[in-house]
Amino acid sequence: MKRFRGWAAAAAACVALDLIAPSSAHAYIDMGTGSYFIQLAAAAVLGTVFTVKMYWTSILASVKTHFADRAKRHGA
């Protein structure tokens, strides 16, 4: 029942937001803002790649350990 209340509250919030929001906004994204969003996206991708590169050995070791433990538990 608590889960339904959460969904009902979220649905009510969405309906309320839809009713109070303006129907149309005559706006645009100019060149500076567009290039800034592209720069943010590129930084996020490169940051993620760099982080994975830095921690790759520990990520790989933990995945190997996880599957080795799982294989031992299931007797494979």
N, C-alpha and C positions, 0 to 999 in steps of 0.2 A: 504494500500500500504506500509505503514511503517513496518507493521508486516512481509510482504513478504521480504522486504529489510533485516530485521534482520535474517530471515531464510536463505536468499541467502548468506549473509555475513558469517554466521556460516558454511554453506555448503562449501563455498569457502575456509574458514580457514581449515576445515577438509581435503579437497582435497589437499591443499598446504602442510599440515602437513604429509599427507600420501606420497606425492611425495618426500619430503626431508628426511623422516625418513629412517633409514637403514632397509633393508629387513629382516634381521635376526640378532639377538644378541645372541651369544653363551655365555650365562651367567647362573648362578645358584644362588639359595638362600642357603647359608650355614646354619649350625645348629644354630649358634648364632643369625643370622638375623631372622630365622624362629621362634625361641623361643621368640625373642623380639616382633615380630608381634603378637604372641599368648598372650604375656603379655599386649600389648597395647589393644587388643580386650577384654581381661578379665577386665582390668581397666575401659574401656569404659562402659561395661555392668554393673559392680559393681557400678560405679559412677552414672549411670542412675538410678539404683535401689535405691541407697541411697538417691538421690535427690528426687525421687518420694516419698520415705518413709518420708522424712522430710516435704514435702509440701502436703502430701496426704489429710489432713483435709481441707486445703484451695482449693485444686483442686476439692474435692468432693462437697464442699459448692458452688463453682462457677458453677459446672455442675447442681446441684439441682436448683440453682437460675435460670439458663438459661432455664431449662425445665419447671419450675414453671411459669416463665414469658411467655414462649411460649404457655403453656396451657391456661393461662389467656387471651392472645391475640386471640386465636382461639376458646375460649368459651367452652373448654372441661372440 
